[in-house]
Structures are given as structure tokens and as C-alpha cells.
């Protein structure tokens, strides 16, 4: 157990050292500032592990935190290197190379932090269902509402375009979670909350269908699809716990549903072959990365709601 606690302490120390080091960098300042913002997100994950010996007994959580500490060490080395004095010629030659390295380690921090977040979330939800928190739930084959994981059938297929876009019915997917769901229970809860779980699953499949036909920003779309496909099985397990009745949990699910809705609109834009799109490729890429961060932030909020 001492080793498990030690890896958390190590990760926290590395995160603090990175934030301090960014203040004195002399090159690649923008990239380093982005690393610091990423590390600040990591702080929430690590705070959940600090002082929680029972949580750190989970092999999945411990492995994820160890991997996170490793990539933070790599980030600290790169950021520290940006503090060194260099002449103008060397700066010009190395800035691009260092920028690519910082970008790679930034994605590494994001990926490792995501793994830790999923491990912690699975642990807490599993505890609610009497499990040991060892691993994620299996995604059910039959998802209900006339839809199977291996054979998507929407029922009224005329409501959806062949390119995965809506035909004027997009908002209908999200009806039922936009009203006041903060009070009451019993029948009201069943009417307001069950559709929210169902529509989250259905909207994820709409995103997945649209993703298969994108023509631009494919890498970001694939990342979004993978993340969404990991979120749904966890929510399916949460659906069978008493915690689903919590006001805090309901609000998190409502927020996630809105993020999924916005995600589909962005993926639909990526299906267009025309060079003329609603926003530039760079801005679209930023929007797509933004919804990835929003999904992960939603999971952070879900963990907080479960505690």
C-alpha cells in the first residue's frame, strides 16, 4: 500500500513542479502554458486519490496513476528544457521540434488522465452495485428502444438522413431532459430520468453512425467516438444504482446529453466534402477537441456527484 500512496505523492509533486517551471520558460511559451492547463485538470484526478487508501487498492486505479506519473515526468523534463538560454539560430531550429514533443506529451497526459478518471469512476459505480471496482461493465447487446449494439435500427428511419444528419428532428432526441428534473421522485423520476439514459445511448450511436462518413478532421472524430463508446457502458451500470436519483447526478447527465448533442452537430459538419464550411479547419479542430474536454469534465463532475 505504501507504494500505491507513493505513486500519488510522486504524481502530485511532478504536477506542482511543472506548474512552477512554466513560469520561467524562455521558449515555446504557448505550448508550455497549454501543458500547465492540462496539468491543472490532472490535479482534480489526483485529489480524488490522495488519502484514499481503499481507492488505491484497486489495481486499475493504481496502474492508471502510475502511468500518469510517468508521463508527467516526461512533461517536466521538456518544460525544464524550455527554461534554458539559447541563441536565436538554435531557437529557430529547435522550437518546432520541441513544440511537436510538447504536443505529444500533452496528448499523453490527456490520455493517461482519462484512463485514471475512467478507473476511478468505474470503481465508485461498481461499489454502488456491490462489485469490487476491478473493471468496467460489459455493454449490453440489447440497448432497448428497438436498437441493438451490433445492428442499429432506429424504428422511424425516415427521421434520419443517410449521412447521419437529422432531418429537422435533432432536438427531439433530447426532449425529456431539458425540463425541471430536480424535484420529486417515483413516476416523475421514471418519466424524466429514464429517457435521459436512453437518449444518451441513442445519441452516442447517432454520433458513431455519422463518424463513419466524415471527410475532414477524421482523427478528432475517431477520438470522440472512442470516448463516447466508453462512457455509455459506465452510464448503463449507473442506471442500476440508487445514485441515479441524486439531483447532482441528474444534472451531470443533462449536461452530458447537451455535449453529445453539440458533438453530433460538429461531426455532421465534418461529413461535408465542400471546402466551404461553417468554420475554418483549425477552428473546427479546436471545437472538436473542446467537446472531448467537455466529456471528460462531465465525468469529473459525475465522480464528484457520486462521492
Secondary structure, 3 states (H helix, E strand, C coil): CHHHHHHHHHHHHHHHHHHHHHCCCCCCHHHHHHHHHHHHHHHHHHHHHCCCHHHHCCHHHHHHHHHHHHHHHHHHHHHHHCCCCCCHHHHHHHHHHHHHHHHHHHHHHHHHHHHHHHHHHHHHHHHHCCCCCCCCCCCCCECCCCCECCECCCCCHHHECCCCCECCCHHHHHCCCCCCCCCCCHHHHHHHHHHHHHHHHHHHHHHHHHHCCCCCCHHHHHHHHHHHHHHHHHHHHHCCCHHHHCHHHHHHHHHHHHHHHHHHHHHHHCCCCCCCCCCCHHHHHHHHHHHHHHHHHHHHHHHHHHC
